């Protein structure tokens, strides 16, 4: 690994990284609730409200690739510190404007865009730092802990804290958000060492050429390329249904708006279960078994949701989906960390996230069209579930040892062996 490590300090370094990630994810969770709530107090135009969500998502499509190239050139810990510090400053400025009554919907848009660009750097840097702070045998566990930090911070703590504090005092959640990002930056001071890839020390500063190198490596590495395609398909097909979840719960299951919140909590709980059991499942079977089985279970969950009329069963099945998809994400993350050279990890992650995140709005749009055509969100869940079985079948065929040459088949052992 290109980054320097202190002998025997892996657990300590991982704790610093996870502490920073926990603080920043709490800030993310607060912000994802506080910003829309603030926007609603400024305008009731549905296009402007919907546009805010798109604005928060846009930086991942525009900046994931160049951010990945930058992270392959600079110290990744310093990049996280800078990005979290920038988010703390921007959100702190928002708190001042909200308190002074000087905020407009366009200021909210601008702040969301700036925070989004910094989020791309911070989250990507946290991901590519994982192989630098733990050994290969601990990658599944480290990835599961990183996923757990995200789920707890954004689902269980950030959302409720953001809404509750906004109801008390509109400035309050933005102050907490700013403090969370500042803590995330400060904690990383304890992560000693240099985390700049060695290849960046002598390479010319030509980001375009480096991006081309990353694409070329990915094109030539058939296994990682197929994993990117599988991850993109899972994202696209599952979003068909996930984008219709509120309609499924309120119109099909006849739940109240308050009861719908339980779906998010059940999903978060399922995600935590998936994060907890994925490393154990890998040890008792293999990464390929968890990947294929998890994708198939996603299909089972959504197919069941499309067939049941029970709110309890629907919520339980959604929790099953969340557990399965988190387990799949952990396996994919570990495979990426194991197979991609450290000096290329940022660029490959940029391509990976552009594909996966780019599939989300496409899937959401297609899900809306599908529900309109089929006349029921339950039928969209059923369709999504059946398509996920198809994705599992495609993954099974694509990841067979016989589908690769000798060099790629050797790399495939990362999936078909438990270590």
VMD Tcl script that draws the C-alpha trace (Angstrom):
set ca {
  {0.00 0.00 0.00}
  {1.32 3.41 -1.00}
  {0.30 5.19 2.17}
  {2.47 4.98 5.25}
  {1.27 3.02 8.27}
  {2.42 2.80 11.84}
  {3.09 -0.80 12.80}
  {0.33 -2.20 14.98}
  {-1.73 1.00 14.89}
  {-4.50 -0.18 12.57}
  {-7.25 -0.34 15.20}
  {-6.37 3.10 16.52}
  {-6.27 4.66 13.05}
  {-9.60 3.06 12.14}
  {-11.17 4.46 15.32}
  {-10.08 8.00 14.39}
  {-11.49 7.58 10.87}
  {-14.78 6.12 12.13}
  {-15.15 8.88 14.74}
  {-14.73 11.49 12.03}
  {-17.17 9.67 9.77}
  {-19.73 9.38 12.57}
  {-19.59 13.14 13.25}
  {-19.83 14.07 9.57}
  {-22.70 11.62 8.93}
  {-24.59 13.08 11.87}
  {-24.10 16.48 10.25}
  {-25.28 15.09 6.91}
  {-28.39 13.63 8.52}
  {-29.27 16.91 10.24}
  {-28.69 18.86 7.03}
  {-30.77 16.56 4.84}
  {-33.78 17.38 7.03}
  {-33.01 21.00 7.98}
  {-32.42 22.29 4.45}
  {-35.79 21.11 3.01}
  {-37.60 22.35 6.14}
  {-35.97 25.75 5.72}
  {-36.85 25.78 2.01}
  {-40.52 25.14 2.79}
  {-40.58 28.25 5.00}
  {-39.30 30.31 2.05}
  {-41.37 28.90 -0.82}
  {-44.16 26.43 -1.48}
  {-43.30 26.11 -5.17}
  {-43.03 22.33 -5.74}
  {-40.50 22.80 -8.53}
  {-38.18 24.80 -6.29}
  {-38.53 22.27 -3.49}
  {-37.83 19.38 -5.86}
  {-34.95 21.36 -7.38}
  {-33.27 21.56 -3.97}
  {-33.12 17.76 -3.80}
  {-31.60 17.66 -7.28}
  {-29.10 20.36 -6.32}
  {-27.93 18.34 -3.33}
  {-27.43 15.32 -5.59}
  {-25.86 17.14 -8.57}
  {-22.27 17.37 -7.22}
  {-21.98 13.57 -7.21}
  {-22.64 13.50 -10.95}
  {-20.46 16.49 -11.79}
  {-17.56 16.08 -9.39}
  {-17.11 12.42 -8.43}
  {-14.65 11.75 -11.27}
  {-12.37 14.80 -10.83}
  {-12.55 14.40 -7.04}
  {-11.36 10.81 -7.43}
  {-8.42 11.96 -9.56}
  {-7.52 14.62 -6.99}
  {-7.61 12.06 -4.18}
  {-5.07 9.99 -6.08}
  {-2.67 12.98 -6.01}
  {-3.05 14.55 -2.57}
  {-2.99 13.46 1.07}
  {-6.42 11.92 1.61}
  {-6.58 12.73 5.32}
  {-5.88 16.41 4.60}
  {-8.55 16.36 1.90}
  {-11.09 15.15 4.47}
  {-10.02 17.82 6.95}
  {-10.33 20.56 4.32}
  {-13.71 19.31 3.03}
  {-15.25 19.00 6.50}
  {-13.86 22.39 7.52}
  {-15.39 23.92 4.40}
  {-18.75 22.35 5.22}
  {-18.55 23.69 8.77}
  {-17.91 27.22 7.48}
  {-20.73 27.14 4.89}
  {-23.32 25.73 7.30}
  {-22.15 28.12 10.01}
  {-22.73 30.98 7.59}
  {-26.21 29.62 6.94}
  {-26.91 29.64 10.68}
  {-25.94 33.32 10.86}
  {-28.16 34.19 7.89}
  {-31.13 32.24 9.29}
  {-30.76 33.97 12.65}
  {-30.54 37.39 10.95}
  {-33.51 36.67 8.67}
  {-31.36 37.23 5.57}
  {-31.72 33.84 3.89}
  {-33.47 33.33 0.53}
  {-34.26 30.19 -1.43}
  {-31.33 30.95 -3.76}
  {-28.97 31.18 -0.79}
  {-30.24 27.76 0.30}
  {-29.54 26.44 -3.19}
  {-26.02 27.88 -3.23}
  {-25.20 26.51 0.22}
  {-26.57 23.05 -0.68}
  {-24.41 23.02 -3.82}
  {-21.22 24.01 -1.98}
  {-21.86 21.49 0.79}
  {-22.52 18.83 -1.84}
  {-19.17 19.38 -3.55}
  {-17.38 19.17 -0.20}
  {-19.38 16.03 0.67}
  {-18.11 14.31 -2.49}
  {-14.51 14.91 -1.39}
  {-15.06 13.99 2.28}
  {-17.05 10.80 1.68}
  {-14.81 9.60 -1.15}
  {-11.69 10.27 0.91}
  {-13.10 8.32 3.86}
  {-13.78 5.37 1.57}
  {-10.34 5.28 -0.06}
  {-8.63 5.67 3.33}
  {-10.00 2.35 4.59}
  {-7.28 0.16 3.01}
  {-4.64 2.52 4.42}
  {-5.71 2.10 8.05}
  {-6.51 -1.64 8.25}
  {-4.96 -4.79 6.82}
  {-6.67 -6.85 4.11}
  {-8.08 -9.34 6.58}
  {-10.05 -6.59 8.32}
  {-11.55 -4.90 5.25}
  {-15.02 -6.53 5.56}
  {-15.27 -5.50 9.22}
  {-14.01 -1.96 8.54}
  {-16.44 -1.46 5.66}
  {-19.33 -2.71 7.80}
  {-18.43 -0.24 10.56}
  {-18.26 2.61 8.05}
  {-21.73 1.65 6.77}
  {-23.04 1.49 10.35}
  {-21.74 5.02 11.04}
  {-23.64 6.26 8.01}
  {-26.87 4.49 8.93}
  {-26.88 5.56 12.58}
  {-25.80 9.13 11.85}
  {-28.16 9.82 8.98}
  {-31.18 7.62 9.73}
  {-31.46 7.17 13.49}
  {-29.92 10.38 14.84}
  {-29.50 13.07 12.18}
  {-33.04 13.11 10.83}
  {-34.89 13.21 14.18}
  {-32.40 15.72 15.66}
  {-32.68 17.95 12.60}
  {-36.48 18.05 12.60}
  {-36.82 18.43 16.38}
  {-34.31 21.25 16.68}
  {-35.73 23.07 13.65}
  {-39.15 23.04 15.32}
  {-37.61 24.62 18.43}
  {-35.43 27.23 16.75}
  {-34.72 27.34 13.00}
  {-31.07 28.32 13.51}
  {-30.37 25.47 15.93}
  {-29.94 22.53 13.47}
  {-27.56 24.57 11.31}
  {-25.42 25.36 14.35}
  {-25.34 21.67 15.30}
  {-24.58 20.75 11.70}
  {-21.63 23.16 11.62}
  {-20.28 21.85 14.92}
  {-20.58 18.25 13.67}
  {-18.50 18.98 10.58}
  {-15.94 20.91 12.65}
  {-15.58 17.94 15.02}
  {-15.21 15.61 12.01}
  {-12.30 17.75 10.78}
  {-10.66 18.11 14.20}
  {-10.81 14.39 15.01}
  {-8.68 13.58 11.97}
  {-5.74 15.40 13.52}
  {-5.32 12.23 15.60}
  {-4.91 10.15 12.43}
  {-1.12 10.32 12.24}
  {0.92 9.66 9.12}
  {0.99 10.58 5.46}
  {-1.84 9.31 3.25}
  {-0.70 10.57 -0.12}
  {-0.16 7.84 -2.74}
  {3.52 7.43 -3.59}
  {2.78 7.42 -7.30}
  {1.55 11.02 -6.95}
  {4.91 12.26 -5.72}
  {6.62 12.03 -9.11}
  {3.66 12.06 -11.50}
  {2.93 15.16 -13.63}
  {-0.09 17.18 -12.53}
  {-2.26 16.31 -15.52}
  {-5.69 15.36 -14.22}
  {-7.04 14.62 -17.69}
  {-4.28 12.09 -18.32}
  {-4.80 10.57 -14.89}
  {-8.52 10.19 -15.50}
  {-7.72 8.47 -18.79}
  {-5.35 6.12 -16.93}
  {-8.12 5.26 -14.49}
  {-10.62 4.52 -17.27}
  {-8.02 2.46 -19.12}
  {-7.25 0.38 -16.04}
  {-10.94 -0.19 -15.36}
  {-11.61 -1.20 -18.97}
  {-8.79 -3.73 -18.87}
  {-9.76 -5.18 -15.48}
  {-12.77 -7.25 -16.46}
  {-13.73 -8.29 -12.93}
  {-13.88 -4.78 -11.45}
  {-15.68 -3.52 -14.57}
  {-18.34 -6.20 -14.15}
  {-18.71 -5.33 -10.47}
  {-19.32 -1.70 -11.47}
  {-22.02 -2.84 -13.90}
  {-23.63 -5.08 -11.26}
  {-23.61 -2.26 -8.69}
  {-25.15 0.12 -11.24}
  {-27.90 -2.35 -12.12}
  {-28.76 -2.95 -8.45}
  {-28.97 0.81 -7.93}
  {-31.11 1.39 -11.03}
  {-33.55 -1.48 -10.47}
  {-34.00 -1.03 -6.72}
  {-34.62 2.72 -7.16}
  {-37.63 1.90 -9.35}
  {-39.36 0.87 -6.14}
  {-37.60 2.96 -3.51}
  {-38.66 6.19 -5.20}
  {-42.28 5.02 -4.85}
  {-42.00 4.03 -1.18}
  {-44.02 6.96 0.15}
  {-46.87 6.24 -2.29}
  {-46.66 2.53 -1.48}
  {-47.03 3.20 2.24}
  {-49.63 5.97 2.13}
  {-51.76 5.06 -0.89}
  {-51.42 1.27 -1.05}
  {-51.01 0.33 2.63}
  {-53.17 3.28 3.79}
  {-50.69 4.43 6.43}
  {-50.62 7.92 7.91}
  {-47.72 10.28 7.28}
  {-46.53 9.69 10.84}
  {-46.65 5.91 10.43}
  {-44.63 6.23 7.24}
  {-41.71 7.39 9.36}
  {-41.59 3.89 10.84}
  {-40.62 2.53 7.43}
  {-37.47 4.64 7.50}
  {-36.66 3.42 11.01}
  {-37.27 -0.23 10.08}
  {-35.07 0.26 7.02}
  {-32.33 1.77 9.17}
  {-32.60 -1.11 11.63}
  {-32.37 -3.62 8.79}
  {-29.31 -1.80 7.45}
  {-27.62 -2.10 10.83}
  {-28.38 -5.82 10.91}
  {-26.86 -6.19 7.45}
  {-23.76 -4.27 8.50}
  {-23.40 -6.48 11.57}
  {-23.82 -9.87 9.94}
  {-22.07 -9.34 6.58}
  {-18.52 -9.93 7.91}
  {-19.67 -13.09 9.69}
  {-21.42 -14.39 6.57}
  {-18.28 -13.78 4.53}
  {-16.24 -15.83 7.00}
  {-18.67 -18.76 6.95}
  {-19.29 -18.75 3.17}
  {-17.69 -16.38 0.67}
  {-18.04 -12.85 -0.64}
  {-19.62 -14.10 -3.85}
  {-22.26 -15.99 -1.85}
  {-23.13 -12.86 0.13}
  {-23.20 -10.76 -3.06}
  {-25.42 -13.16 -5.00}
  {-27.58 -14.16 -2.03}
  {-28.00 -10.55 -0.92}
  {-29.09 -9.44 -4.39}
  {-31.58 -12.32 -4.56}
  {-32.92 -11.41 -1.10}
  {-33.47 -7.84 -2.33}
  {-35.63 -9.42 -5.03}
  {-37.49 -11.52 -2.46}
  {-38.16 -8.45 -0.31}
  {-39.54 -6.24 -3.09}
  {-41.53 -9.05 -4.67}
  {-43.09 -9.75 -1.28}
  {-43.87 -6.07 -0.77}
  {-45.63 -6.05 -4.11}
  {-47.78 -9.03 -3.13}
  {-48.67 -8.25 0.49}
  {-51.30 -5.86 1.73}
  {-50.09 -6.00 5.32}
  {-48.30 -2.96 6.72}
  {-46.37 -5.09 9.23}
  {-45.24 -7.53 6.55}
  {-44.39 -4.66 4.21}
  {-42.22 -2.97 6.83}
  {-40.49 -6.25 7.72}
  {-39.75 -6.95 4.08}
  {-38.36 -3.44 3.62}
  {-36.08 -4.10 6.58}
  {-34.97 -7.32 4.88}
  {-34.18 -5.36 1.71}
  {-32.11 -2.82 3.69}
  {-30.13 -5.59 5.42}
  {-29.45 -7.37 2.15}
  {-28.43 -4.29 0.17}
  {-26.05 -3.10 2.92}
  {-24.42 -6.55 3.01}
  {-24.01 -6.39 -0.78}
  {-22.49 -2.91 -0.54}
  {-19.98 -4.11 2.05}
  {-18.85 -6.96 -0.19}
  {-18.55 -4.65 -3.18}
  {-16.58 -2.13 -1.12}
  {-14.15 -4.76 0.12}
  {-13.68 -6.17 -3.39}
  {-12.93 -2.66 -4.66}
  {-10.42 -2.03 -1.87}
  {-8.71 -5.37 -2.49}
  {-8.58 -5.36 -6.27}
  {-7.85 -1.72 -7.12}
  {-4.28 -0.43 -6.64}
  {-4.06 2.26 -3.97}
  {-2.81 4.91 -6.39}
  {-5.88 4.36 -8.63}
  {-8.51 3.88 -5.93}
  {-9.81 7.46 -6.01}
  {-10.35 7.46 -9.76}
  {-11.99 4.03 -9.84}
  {-14.24 5.04 -6.95}
  {-15.16 8.19 -8.88}
  {-16.26 6.12 -11.88}
  {-18.04 3.63 -9.60}
  {-20.04 6.30 -7.78}
  {-20.84 8.20 -10.95}
  {-22.41 5.02 -12.37}
  {-24.22 4.04 -9.15}
  {-25.41 7.52 -8.20}
  {-26.21 8.36 -11.81}
  {-28.53 5.35 -11.92}
  {-30.60 6.67 -9.00}
  {-32.41 9.58 -10.73}
  {-32.89 7.44 -13.85}
  {-34.41 4.67 -11.75}
  {-36.59 7.13 -9.84}
  {-37.95 8.60 -13.08}
  {-38.61 5.18 -14.58}
  {-40.29 4.10 -11.34}
  {-42.70 7.02 -11.59}
  {-43.48 6.17 -15.21}
  {-43.96 2.50 -14.28}
  {-46.34 3.29 -11.42}
  {-48.34 5.57 -13.69}
  {-48.54 2.87 -16.36}
  {-49.33 -0.03 -13.99}
  {-51.70 1.96 -11.80}
  {-50.24 0.90 -8.43}
  {-46.94 1.36 -6.57}
  {-47.26 -2.24 -5.36}
  {-46.95 -3.43 -8.95}
  {-43.80 -1.33 -9.30}
  {-42.34 -3.09 -6.24}
  {-43.29 -6.44 -7.75}
  {-41.63 -5.50 -11.05}
  {-38.52 -4.25 -9.29}
  {-38.31 -7.46 -7.26}
  {-38.53 -9.65 -10.35}
  {-35.90 -7.55 -12.11}
  {-33.60 -7.90 -9.09}
  {-33.80 -11.67 -9.51}
  {-32.63 -11.02 -13.05}
  {-29.71 -8.92 -11.76}
  {-28.76 -11.74 -9.38}
  {-28.81 -14.17 -12.31}
  {-26.68 -11.81 -14.41}
  {-24.20 -11.50 -11.53}
  {-24.04 -15.29 -11.15}
  {-23.27 -15.79 -14.83}
  {-20.86 -12.82 -15.01}
  {-18.80 -13.86 -11.99}
  {-18.27 -17.53 -12.86}
  {-14.58 -18.48 -13.01}
  {-15.13 -19.83 -16.52}
  {-16.14 -16.37 -17.72}
  {-12.63 -14.97 -17.23}
  {-9.14 -15.51 -18.52}
  {-6.51 -16.92 -16.17}
  {-5.38 -13.53 -14.82}
  {-8.90 -12.33 -14.04}
  {-9.84 -15.75 -12.63}
  {-7.02 -15.34 -10.13}
  {-8.44 -11.98 -9.07}
  {-11.88 -13.60 -8.77}
  {-10.62 -15.53 -5.73}
  {-11.22 -12.32 -3.78}
  {-14.93 -13.06 -4.16}
  {-15.01 -16.84 -4.11}
  {-12.80 -17.23 -1.06}
  {-13.73 -15.95 2.38}
  {-10.44 -14.10 2.80}
}
mol new
graphics top color blue
foreach p $ca { graphics top sphere $p radius 0.5 }
foreach p [lrange $ca 0 end-1] q [lrange $ca 1 end] { graphics top cylinder $p $q radius 0.2 }
display resetview
